[in-house]
Amino acid sequence: MCESIYIFGQELNIRHLTSLLESSALKSVSLKNIVVNNASNSSMNKKEIENFVKSKTNKNVIVEVD
């Protein structure tokens, strides 16, 4: 199982990000220089992305968004 995910320099739709976050065993997620678009195709801010990642994995995952 994968414990860490690192994504750099991507523009992602929220559905694509969801497919990467399927493991509840994740301990850390680093998202550097990315844009995440929500269902209405508008960009999500850092806090929205962090909350979304935690809702799809677990509340203890370490999330870094830059």
C-alpha positions in Angstrom: 0.0 0.0 0.0 1.1 3.5 -0.7 1.6 5.7 2.4 2.6 9.0 0.6 1.5 10.8 -2.5 3.4 13.6 -4.1 1.9 15.6 -7.0 3.8 18.4 -8.7 2.8 20.9 -11.4 -0.6 19.5 -12.4 -4.0 20.8 -13.1 -6.5 18.3 -11.7 -10.2 17.9 -11.8 -11.6 16.9 -8.4 -12.6 13.5 -9.8 -9.0 12.8 -10.8 -7.7 13.8 -7.4 -10.4 11.5 -5.8 -9.1 8.5 -7.7 -5.6 9.1 -6.3 -6.8 9.3 -2.7 -8.6 5.9 -2.4 -6.3 4.5 0.3 -7.2 5.1 3.9 -3.6 4.0 4.7 -2.2 7.3 3.4 0.0 9.1 5.9 0.9 12.1 3.8 -0.2 14.0 0.7 2.0 16.7 -0.8 0.5 18.9 -3.6 3.0 21.4 -5.0 2.3 23.9 -7.7 -1.1 22.4 -8.5 -4.6 23.6 -9.4 -7.6 21.6 -8.3 -10.9 22.4 -10.0 -14.1 21.5 -8.3 -17.3 20.1 -9.9 -18.3 23.6 -11.1 -14.8 23.9 -12.7 -13.6 26.7 -10.4 -10.3 26.6 -8.6 -10.3 25.4 -5.0 -8.3 27.2 -2.3 -5.7 25.5 -0.1 -8.0 25.0 2.8 -10.7 23.5 0.6 -8.2 21.1 -0.9 -6.8 20.1 2.5 -10.4 19.4 3.9 -11.3 17.5 0.8 -8.2 15.3 1.0 -8.9 14.5 4.7 -12.5 13.7 3.9 -11.4 11.2 1.3 -8.6 9.6 3.3 -8.5 10.0 7.1 -8.5 13.0 9.5 -4.9 12.3 10.6 -3.2 12.4 7.1 -0.6 15.2 6.8 -1.5 17.4 3.9 0.8 20.0 2.3 -0.5 22.3 -0.3 1.7 24.9 -1.9 
